[in-house]
Amino acid sequence: MSKFTISIAPTSNDAIKKFEADSFLVKHESFEFKNIDEAANSPLAQQLFYLPFVKTVYISQNFIAVEKYNIVEWIDIQDQLSQQIEDFLNDNGVVIITETTTKKIPVTVYAESTPNPAVLKFVTNKKIVTSSLEFKNIEEAQQAPLPKALFNFPFVKEVFLAENYVSVQKYDIVAWDDVFQEVREFIKNYIEEGKEIIADNLLQTPKQAESQKEEDFEQLDDTSKEIVNIIEEYVKPAVASDGGNILFKHYDPETKNVQVVLQGACSGCPSSTFTLKNGIETMLKEMMHGRINSVEAING
């Protein structure tokens, strides 16, 4: 079993510190404990409440957040608390006893339209993955239980997962008005029941995802890095709001051509692909002064 490493992160509330693990602690669930009685199903939280300054314990995916009373300052206790949590986890300590009923934070899911009429975006208040994943068919989803389950609906064509939403592309055999409620309830119940979204070998903690992203970025040439930064800052947020994703694929310094990959709602929609491709091409030409000739948008 791999060893846990804990790092300390600030929050917007001065009374609360986050203690982030480099592996997931619980899957797609969040727990809040106000006292040791409420923490009956969490041996980790119970141990923390033996410390007199601990007011509230939050446990969610890859971190433990602790709210303290004002009797001490974080600077005096955070390192020792971090080490205590790390030691507990590495001694095979139990975070949550899942066999019994525990107070869970409710899950909400709502549907949003996208520029692609075949795709709906189902947004949840839970983080379900740390990096985007696209599945074109049930075979590709063998290690992704939620997308695999969605493919059991005969009208589901493709599934795209992002941090807090699922984009579902359908075949034309049905209208969204007839099936969106069924899909929304299915996703909501699936997450609420704590079922596995994707297999452990596909999971990354936020730190792992960021580390991989930085590693890939550093391998690029300078022009490609500029392109990636422009896409990340100016294009990706708008694309994500529409239920899709865009990835830089390649820059050819000889032809000055750029390739990008479209995923989710942007993939397979001719009008969306055309509009997005032209918009990115215009932006890159204006911002990179003669170093870009054209942009090719490839459906993921």
C-alpha positions in Angstrom: 0.0 0.0 0.0 1.4 3.4 -1.0 2.3 5.8 1.8 0.3 9.1 2.3 1.9 12.5 2.3 0.1 15.4 3.8 0.5 19.0 2.8 -1.0 22.1 4.4 -3.1 24.6 2.4 -4.8 27.8 3.6 -8.5 28.6 3.0 -10.5 31.8 2.8 -11.5 31.3 6.5 -8.6 32.0 8.8 -9.9 29.5 11.4 -9.8 26.6 8.9 -6.8 24.8 7.4 -6.8 22.1 4.7 -4.6 19.1 5.1 -4.3 17.6 1.6 -3.4 14.0 0.9 -1.6 12.9 -2.3 -4.2 10.1 -2.7 -8.0 10.0 -2.4 -9.3 9.4 1.1 -13.0 9.0 0.3 -14.7 8.7 -3.1 -17.2 11.3 -4.2 -18.5 12.0 -0.7 -18.1 14.8 1.8 -18.6 14.6 5.6 -18.9 17.3 8.2 -18.5 16.6 12.0 -19.2 19.1 14.7 -18.3 17.0 17.7 -17.0 13.6 18.6 -20.5 12.0 18.9 -21.3 13.0 15.3 -17.9 11.4 14.3 -18.9 8.0 15.5 -18.4 6.6 12.0 -15.0 8.3 11.4 -12.1 7.0 13.5 -9.9 9.8 12.0 -12.3 12.6 13.0 -12.7 11.1 16.4 -9.0 11.1 17.0 -8.8 14.8 15.9 -11.6 15.8 18.4 -9.4 14.6 21.3 -7.4 17.8 20.5 -8.9 20.6 22.6 -8.6 23.2 19.8 -10.6 21.2 17.2 -14.0 22.7 16.5 -15.2 21.1 13.3 -13.8 18.4 10.9 -14.6 18.2 7.2 -13.5 15.2 5.1 -13.8 15.3 1.3 -12.1 13.2 -1.3 -8.4 14.0 -0.9 -8.3 16.4 2.1 -9.3 16.9 5.7 -10.2 20.5 6.7 -10.1 21.4 10.4 -11.7 24.4 12.0 -10.1 25.5 15.3 -11.2 27.4 18.3 -9.3 30.7 18.9 -7.4 29.3 21.9 -4.3 28.6 19.7 -2.7 29.9 16.5 -2.3 27.8 13.4 1.4 28.6 13.2 2.0 26.9 16.5 0.0 23.6 15.8 -0.4 23.0 12.0 2.9 21.1 11.5 2.2 18.7 14.4 -1.4 18.3 13.3 -0.3 17.5 9.7 2.2 14.9 11.0 -0.5 13.3 13.2 -2.9 13.0 10.3 -0.1 11.6 8.1 0.9 9.0 10.8 -2.7 8.0 11.3 -3.3 7.3 7.6 0.1 5.5 7.1 -0.8 3.3 10.1 -3.8 2.0 8.1 -6.1 4.2 10.1 -9.8 4.2 8.9 -11.1 7.4 7.6 -14.8 6.5 7.2 -16.6 3.4 8.2 -18.7 3.0 5.1 -20.9 0.1 6.2 -22.9 2.3 8.5 -25.1 5.3 7.8 -23.1 8.6 8.0 -24.2 12.1 7.6 -23.5 13.0 3.9 -23.7 16.4 2.2 -26.6 16.1 -0.4 -25.9 15.9 -4.1 -27.7 18.2 -6.5 -27.6 17.8 -10.3 -29.1 20.1 -12.9 -29.2 20.0 -16.7 -27.8 22.8 -18.9 -28.2 23.2 -22.7 -25.1 23.5 -24.8 -24.4 24.9 -28.3 -24.6 21.3 -29.6 -28.3 20.3 -29.6 -27.4 16.6 -29.2 -25.5 17.3 -25.9 -26.8 18.2 -22.5 -24.5 19.1 -19.6 -25.4 17.7 -16.2 -23.8 19.8 -13.5 -23.3 18.5 -9.9 -22.2 20.2 -6.7 -19.7 17.4 -6.2 -16.2 17.1 -7.7 -16.3 13.8 -9.6 -12.9 13.8 -11.4 -9.8 15.9 -11.4 -9.1 15.8 -15.1 -11.3 15.6 -18.2 -12.1 12.2 -19.7 -14.0 11.4 -22.9 -15.6 8.1 -23.8 -16.9 7.4 -27.3 -18.5 4.0 -26.6 -19.0 1.4 -23.9 -15.8 -0.4 -24.8 -13.7 2.7 -23.9 -15.7 3.0 -20.6 -14.7 -0.4 -19.2 -12.7 1.2 -16.4 -15.2 4.0 -15.9 -18.3 2.7 -14.2 -20.5 5.8 -14.4 -20.0 6.4 -18.2 -20.4 2.6 -18.7 -23.7 2.7 -16.9 -24.8 5.7 -18.9 -24.1 3.7 -22.1 -26.8 1.3 -21.1 -29.3 3.9 -22.1 -29.8 3.0 -25.8 -29.8 6.7 -26.8 -26.5 7.6 -25.3 -23.8 8.1 -27.9 -20.8 9.7 -26.0 -20.0 10.7 -22.4 -17.6 13.4 -21.3 -16.6 13.9 -17.7 -15.2 17.1 -16.2 -14.5 18.2 -12.7 -18.1 18.9 -11.7 -20.2 17.9 -14.7 -21.1 15.1 -17.1 -21.8 15.9 -20.8 -24.0 13.4 -22.5 -24.3 13.2 -26.3 -27.4 11.3 -27.6 -28.5 9.7 -30.8 -31.3 11.3 -32.7 -33.8 8.5 -31.8 -35.1 10.5 -28.9 -35.6 14.2 -27.9 -33.9 15.5 -24.8 -37.3 16.7 -23.5 -38.4 13.1 -23.2 -35.3 11.7 -21.5 -33.3 14.4 -19.7 -35.1 14.0 -16.4 -34.4 10.3 -16.4 -30.7 10.9 -17.1 -30.5 13.6 -14.4 -32.0 11.4 -11.7 -29.8 8.5 -12.7 -26.6 10.6 -12.3 -27.8 12.2 -9.1 -28.7 8.8 -7.5 -25.5 7.2 -8.7 -23.3 9.9 -7.1 -25.4 10.0 -3.9 -25.0 6.2 -3.4 -21.2 6.7 -3.4 -20.7 4.4 -6.4 -17.4 4.4 -8.2 -17.2 7.0 -11.0 -14.0 5.8 -12.6 -11.5 3.1 -11.6 -8.7 3.9 -9.3 -6.0 3.6 -12.0 -7.7 6.5 -13.9 -8.1 8.7 -10.8 -5.7 11.5 -10.1 -5.6 13.7 -7.1 -5.6 17.5 -7.9 -1.9 17.6 -7.2 -1.1 14.7 -9.5 -3.2 16.2 -12.2 -1.5 19.6 -11.9 1.9 17.9 -11.8 1.2 16.0 -15.0 0.0 19.1 -16.6 3.1 21.0 -15.7 5.3 18.2 -16.9 3.6 18.0 -20.3 3.8 21.8 -20.6 7.6 21.9 -19.9 8.2 19.5 -22.8 6.7 22.0 -25.3 8.6 24.5 -27.4 8.2 28.2 -26.5 5.6 28.9 -29.2 3.5 26.0 -28.2 3.7 27.2 -24.6 2.3 30.5 -25.7 -0.5 28.8 -27.6 -1.4 26.7 -24.6 -1.4 29.7 -22.3 -3.8 31.6 -24.6 -6.1 28.6 -24.9 -6.1 28.1 -21.1 -6.8 31.7 -20.3 -9.1 32.9 -23.1 -10.8 29.8 -24.7 -11.1 27.0 -22.2 -13.3 28.7 -19.7 -15.9 29.5 -22.4 -15.7 26.0 -23.8 -16.1 24.4 -20.4 -19.2 26.6 -19.7 -20.7 25.0 -22.8 -20.1 21.5 -21.6 -16.9 20.8 -23.7 -13.2 20.9 -23.5 -10.3 21.9 -25.8 -6.8 20.5 -25.8 -3.7 21.7 -27.6 -2.3 18.8 -29.7 0.5 20.1 -32.0 2.2 23.2 -33.5 4.2 22.9 -36.8 6.8 25.6 -36.9 7.3 25.1 -40.7 3.7 25.4 -41.8 2.7 27.5 -38.7 -0.4 25.3 -38.4 -2.0 24.5 -35.0 -4.0 21.4 -34.1 -6.5 21.4 -31.2 -8.7 18.6 -30.0 -12.4 19.3 -29.2 -14.2 17.2 -26.6 -17.6 16.9 -25.0 -20.3 19.2 -26.4 -17.9 20.7 -28.9 -17.0 17.4 -30.5 -19.1 16.3 -33.5 -21.1 19.5 -33.8 -20.2 21.0 -37.2 -21.4 24.5 -36.4 -19.7 24.5 -33.1 -16.5 23.2 -34.5 -16.5 25.8 -37.3 -17.3 28.7 -35.0 -14.7 27.6 -32.4 -12.0 26.9 -35.0 -12.4 30.3 -36.6 -12.5 32.1 -33.3 -9.3 30.4 -32.0 -7.6 31.0 -35.4 -8.5 34.7 -35.4 -7.3 35.1 -31.7 -4.0 33.3 -32.2 -3.2 35.2 -35.4 -3.9 38.5 -33.6 -2.0 37.7 -30.5 1.0 35.9 -32.0 1.9 38.2 -34.9 2.6 36.2 -38.0 3.5 32.9 -36.3 0.1 31.3 -37.0 -1.3 30.4 -40.4 -4.3 28.2 -39.5 -5.9 26.2 -36.8 -7.3 22.6 -37.4 -10.0 21.5 -35.0 -10.1 17.7 -34.5 -13.1 16.0 -32.9 -11.9 14.0 -29.9 
